Amino acid sequence: MTEDKEQDTCSEQESSPNEAIFFVLSYLHLFELLAMAQVCKSLRDAINSDILPWLKIVVDRPLNWRLSDEILMKVASKAKGRLQVLALINCVKITDDGLLRVVAQNPHITKLHVPGCTSLSPGGVVTAVKLLSENNHKLKVLQINGIQGIQKEELETLHNLINQDQIQKKRCNILYNEYNKLSTLEHIDSNRSIDVDICPKCNDVRTVFDCPQVLSHNECRGCDLCITRCIECGICITSTQELEEASCSDTLCLECWLKLPKCSFCNKPYCNNHADQQHRVSGSVGFVCATCHSRFN
């Protein structure tokens, strides 16, 4: 009997997670947090009872395509009305109703990111920002790139709702490749207030970029439809410069093209955003692009 009790005690001690794990919960992304809650009962209870891990909700791949209004409400409710950051990256199923319900129950959100949420309407975003602007609360950062149909009047309303002085002080030159990596808290914590503007070329509301090599030259300022830019360094590529194609069909300047590793067959590189598509060759330091890999296999 004594040996059985000792074995049970040892088994319980071995199954109990190290206390250090509980200190990292607030640093985990949503996917990791939900996966951690499935490990054992003690971790599940700790995650569900602690508000701190839920103050910043960032939904990116692979959860974004599966996130619905109902699931979002369930996740956001864990913050108990104290949600500070809501980042929904390419969450195509989230509607105006789902967003407004979360915003109404969490009036202290200071950073709202909904890029690529194609089921949201400009009117829904304006209403959400109005709700967050009540009771002298100020939304600090808004990212809405990819939401279709935003009119100049609606953009002006958003600018008026967010502290205009703050916008002028924190406005900075936007590098093109930052928007292809918008899935981490580092980018979510950027100091831009609104990520879209009126393009001086086409006069539409889009993400407007500045050429990092010609910061004071307004001719290089425009959206990606009006000005071709290198996906790596963000510089504009004029008609007098050579356009270099990557294996992922993105555009590269000659300098960036020369620096990147090339496919062993077609001699085309991947940009850093699509480097995970490389197929490694056994016994070689090189790689094969997806096109060549499918062709030869």
C-alpha positions as CSV (number, residue, x, y, z in Angstrom):
1,M,0.0,0.0,0.0
2,T,2.8,2.4,0.9
3,E,4.6,1.7,-2.4
4,D,1.3,2.3,-4.3
5,K,0.9,5.7,-2.6
6,E,4.5,6.7,-3.4
7,Q,4.0,5.7,-7.0
8,D,0.8,7.8,-7.2
9,T,2.6,10.8,-5.7
10,C,5.5,10.5,-8.1
11,S,3.1,10.2,-11.0
12,E,1.3,13.4,-10.0
13,Q,4.5,15.3,-9.6
14,E,5.8,14.2,-13.0
15,S,2.5,15.2,-14.7
16,S,2.4,18.6,-13.1
17,P,4.0,21.3,-15.3
18,N,6.9,23.4,-14.1
19,E,5.9,26.6,-12.4
20,A,8.0,28.6,-14.8
21,I,5.5,27.8,-17.6
22,F,2.8,29.9,-16.0
23,F,5.0,33.0,-16.3
24,V,5.2,32.8,-20.1
25,L,1.5,32.5,-20.7
26,S,0.9,36.2,-21.3
27,Y,3.6,36.2,-24.0
28,L,2.0,33.5,-26.1
29,H,0.0,34.0,-29.3
30,L,-3.6,32.9,-29.4
31,F,-2.9,29.6,-31.3
32,E,-0.1,28.7,-28.8
33,L,-2.3,29.7,-25.9
34,L,-5.2,27.5,-27.0
35,A,-2.9,24.6,-27.6
36,M,-1.3,25.0,-24.2
37,A,-4.8,24.9,-22.6
38,Q,-5.1,21.3,-23.9
39,V,-2.0,20.0,-22.2
40,C,-3.3,19.4,-18.8
41,K,-6.0,20.5,-16.3
42,S,-3.7,22.8,-14.3
43,L,-2.6,24.7,-17.4
44,R,-6.2,24.9,-18.6
45,D,-7.4,26.4,-15.3
46,A,-4.5,28.8,-15.2
47,I,-5.2,30.1,-18.7
48,N,-8.9,30.4,-18.2
49,S,-8.7,32.1,-14.9
50,D,-5.9,34.6,-15.7
51,I,-6.9,37.8,-17.5
52,L,-3.4,38.9,-18.4
53,P,-2.9,36.5,-21.4
54,W,-6.2,37.8,-22.9
55,L,-5.5,41.5,-22.9
56,K,-3.9,41.3,-26.3
57,I,-5.8,39.1,-28.8
58,V,-3.9,38.5,-32.0
59,V,-5.5,36.2,-34.6
60,D,-3.3,35.2,-37.5
61,R,-2.6,32.0,-39.5
62,P,-3.7,29.3,-39.0
63,L,-6.7,30.4,-37.0
64,N,-7.8,33.4,-39.1
65,W,-9.7,31.5,-41.7
66,R,-11.7,29.6,-39.1
67,L,-12.5,32.5,-36.8
68,S,-16.2,33.3,-36.7
69,D,-18.2,36.0,-34.8
70,E,-19.3,33.5,-32.2
71,I,-15.7,32.2,-31.6
72,L,-14.4,35.7,-31.4
73,M,-17.0,36.7,-28.8
74,K,-16.1,33.6,-26.7
75,V,-12.3,34.4,-26.8
76,A,-12.8,38.1,-26.2
77,S,-15.0,37.4,-23.2
78,K,-12.0,36.0,-21.3
79,A,-10.6,39.5,-21.0
80,K,-13.7,40.5,-19.0
81,G,-14.1,43.8,-20.7
82,R,-10.4,44.9,-20.3
83,L,-9.2,44.0,-23.8
84,Q,-6.5,46.4,-24.9
85,V,-5.4,45.2,-28.3
86,L,-7.6,43.4,-30.9
87,A,-5.7,42.3,-34.0
88,L,-7.6,40.3,-36.6
89,I,-5.3,39.6,-39.5
90,N,-7.2,38.4,-42.7
91,C,-10.1,37.1,-40.7
92,V,-12.5,36.9,-43.6
93,K,-15.5,35.5,-41.6
94,I,-15.6,38.4,-39.1
95,T,-18.6,40.7,-39.8
96,D,-19.6,44.2,-38.6
97,D,-21.9,42.6,-36.1
98,G,-19.2,40.5,-34.5
99,L,-16.7,43.4,-34.4
100,L,-19.2,45.8,-32.8
101,R,-20.3,43.3,-30.2
102,V,-16.7,42.8,-29.0
103,V,-15.9,46.6,-29.1
104,A,-19.1,47.4,-27.2
105,Q,-18.0,45.0,-24.4
106,N,-14.4,46.2,-24.4
107,P,-14.4,50.0,-24.5
108,H,-10.7,50.3,-23.5
109,I,-9.2,48.9,-26.8
110,T,-6.4,51.3,-27.9
111,K,-5.2,49.3,-30.9
112,L,-7.5,47.9,-33.5
113,H,-6.1,45.9,-36.4
114,V,-8.4,44.4,-39.0
115,P,-6.4,44.3,-42.3
116,G,-7.7,42.0,-44.9
117,C,-11.0,41.4,-43.0
118,T,-13.0,41.5,-46.2
119,S,-16.4,40.9,-44.6
120,L,-16.1,44.2,-42.7
121,S,-17.6,47.3,-44.2
122,P,-16.2,50.9,-43.9
123,G,-19.3,51.9,-42.1
124,G,-18.8,49.1,-39.5
125,V,-15.3,50.3,-38.9
126,V,-16.3,53.9,-38.5
127,T,-19.0,52.8,-36.0
128,A,-16.5,50.7,-34.0
129,V,-14.1,53.7,-33.8
130,K,-16.9,55.9,-32.7
131,L,-17.8,53.5,-29.9
132,L,-14.1,53.5,-28.8
133,S,-14.0,57.3,-28.9
134,E,-16.7,57.7,-26.3
135,N,-16.0,58.8,-22.7
136,N,-12.8,60.6,-23.7
137,H,-11.2,57.3,-24.7
138,K,-8.8,57.5,-27.6
139,L,-8.0,54.8,-30.1
140,K,-4.2,55.1,-30.8
141,V,-3.7,52.8,-33.7
142,L,-6.1,51.7,-36.5
143,Q,-5.1,49.3,-39.4
144,I,-7.8,48.7,-42.1
145,N,-5.7,48.0,-45.2
146,G,-7.6,45.6,-47.4
147,I,-11.1,46.7,-46.4
148,Q,-12.8,47.6,-49.7
149,G,-14.8,50.7,-50.5
150,I,-13.4,53.2,-48.0
151,Q,-14.4,56.7,-49.2
152,K,-12.5,59.9,-48.5
153,E,-15.3,61.2,-46.2
154,E,-15.1,58.0,-44.1
155,L,-11.3,58.3,-43.8
156,E,-11.7,62.0,-42.8
157,T,-14.1,60.9,-40.1
158,L,-11.6,58.3,-38.8
159,H,-8.9,61.0,-38.7
160,N,-11.2,63.3,-36.7
161,L,-12.1,60.5,-34.3
162,I,-8.4,59.7,-33.6
163,N,-6.4,62.5,-32.0
164,Q,-5.2,64.6,-34.9
165,D,-2.1,65.9,-33.0
166,Q,-1.1,62.4,-32.4
167,I,-1.4,61.5,-36.1
168,Q,0.8,64.4,-37.1
169,K,3.5,63.6,-34.5
170,K,3.7,59.9,-35.1
171,R,3.2,59.8,-38.9
172,C,6.3,58.3,-40.5
173,N,7.4,56.9,-43.8
174,I,6.0,53.4,-44.5
175,L,8.3,50.8,-45.9
176,Y,6.6,48.5,-48.4
177,N,7.7,45.2,-47.0
178,E,6.3,45.9,-43.5
179,Y,2.8,45.1,-44.6
180,N,3.8,41.6,-45.9
181,K,4.9,40.7,-42.3
182,L,1.9,42.0,-40.3
183,S,1.5,39.0,-38.1
184,T,3.6,39.7,-35.1
185,L,3.2,42.0,-32.1
186,E,6.3,43.9,-33.1
187,H,4.4,45.3,-36.1
188,I,1.2,45.6,-34.1
189,D,3.0,47.8,-31.7
190,S,4.1,50.2,-34.5
191,N,3.6,53.9,-34.0
192,R,1.4,54.7,-37.1
193,S,-2.1,55.8,-36.3
194,I,-3.9,54.9,-39.5
195,D,-2.4,52.7,-42.2
196,V,-4.3,54.0,-45.2
197,D,-4.3,57.4,-46.9
198,I,-5.4,59.1,-50.1
199,C,-3.0,58.2,-52.9
200,P,-1.6,61.3,-54.6
201,K,-1.5,59.4,-57.9
202,C,-4.9,57.7,-58.2
203,N,-6.7,59.7,-55.5
204,D,-8.1,56.5,-54.0
205,V,-7.9,55.5,-50.3
206,R,-5.1,52.9,-50.2
207,T,-1.9,52.1,-48.3
208,V,0.5,54.8,-49.4
209,F,4.2,54.2,-49.4
210,D,7.2,56.5,-49.4
211,C,10.4,55.5,-51.2
212,P,13.1,55.1,-48.5
213,Q,15.8,56.4,-50.9
214,V,13.9,59.6,-51.8
215,L,12.3,60.6,-48.5
216,S,11.8,64.3,-49.5
217,H,10.6,63.6,-53.1
218,N,6.8,63.5,-53.3
219,E,6.9,62.0,-56.8
220,C,7.8,58.6,-55.3
221,R,4.9,58.7,-52.9
222,G,1.9,56.5,-53.9
223,C,0.1,53.2,-53.5
224,D,1.5,49.9,-54.8
225,L,-0.9,50.0,-57.9
226,C,0.5,53.3,-59.0
227,I,4.2,52.8,-58.2
228,T,6.1,49.5,-58.6
229,R,8.3,48.8,-55.6
230,C,10.8,46.2,-54.6
231,I,9.2,43.7,-52.2
232,E,12.4,43.5,-50.1
233,C,13.7,47.0,-49.6
234,G,10.7,49.1,-50.7
235,I,12.4,51.4,-53.2
236,C,10.4,52.5,-56.2
237,I,11.5,50.9,-59.5
238,T,11.3,53.4,-62.4
239,S,11.1,52.6,-66.1
240,T,14.8,53.1,-66.4
241,Q,15.6,50.4,-63.9
242,E,15.6,46.7,-64.4
243,L,12.8,44.6,-62.9
244,E,13.9,41.3,-61.5
245,E,11.4,38.5,-61.0
246,A,11.4,36.2,-58.0
247,S,10.2,32.6,-57.9
248,C,7.1,33.8,-56.0
249,S,6.4,36.4,-58.8
250,D,7.1,39.3,-56.6
251,T,9.1,42.2,-57.9
252,L,12.7,42.8,-56.8
253,C,15.3,45.5,-57.6
254,L,18.6,44.2,-59.0
255,E,20.5,44.8,-55.8
256,C,18.1,42.7,-53.7
257,W,17.9,40.0,-56.4
258,L,21.7,39.6,-56.4
259,K,21.8,39.2,-52.6
260,L,19.1,36.5,-52.3
261,P,19.9,32.7,-52.7
262,K,18.8,31.3,-56.1
263,C,17.0,28.1,-57.2
264,S,19.5,25.5,-58.4
265,F,17.6,25.0,-61.6
266,C,15.9,28.3,-62.8
267,N,18.3,30.7,-60.9
268,K,15.3,32.7,-59.4
269,P,15.3,33.6,-55.7
270,Y,12.4,33.7,-53.3
271,C,11.8,36.9,-51.4
272,N,12.2,36.6,-47.6
273,N,8.4,36.5,-47.2
274,H,8.1,33.3,-49.2
275,A,11.4,31.6,-48.3
276,D,9.4,28.8,-46.6
277,Q,8.4,27.6,-50.1
278,Q,12.0,26.4,-50.8
279,H,12.5,22.7,-51.3
280,R,15.9,21.6,-49.8
281,V,18.1,19.3,-51.8
282,S,19.6,16.4,-49.9
283,G,23.4,16.7,-49.6
284,S,23.4,20.2,-51.0
285,V,23.3,23.7,-49.5
286,G,21.1,24.9,-52.3
287,F,17.3,24.7,-52.8
288,V,14.7,24.1,-55.6
289,C,11.8,26.4,-56.1
290,A,8.2,25.0,-56.0
291,T,7.8,25.3,-59.8
292,C,11.0,23.4,-60.6
293,H,10.3,20.8,-57.9
294,S,6.9,20.0,-59.4
295,R,8.3,20.0,-62.9
296,F,11.0,17.5,-62.2
297,N,9.0,15.3,-59.8
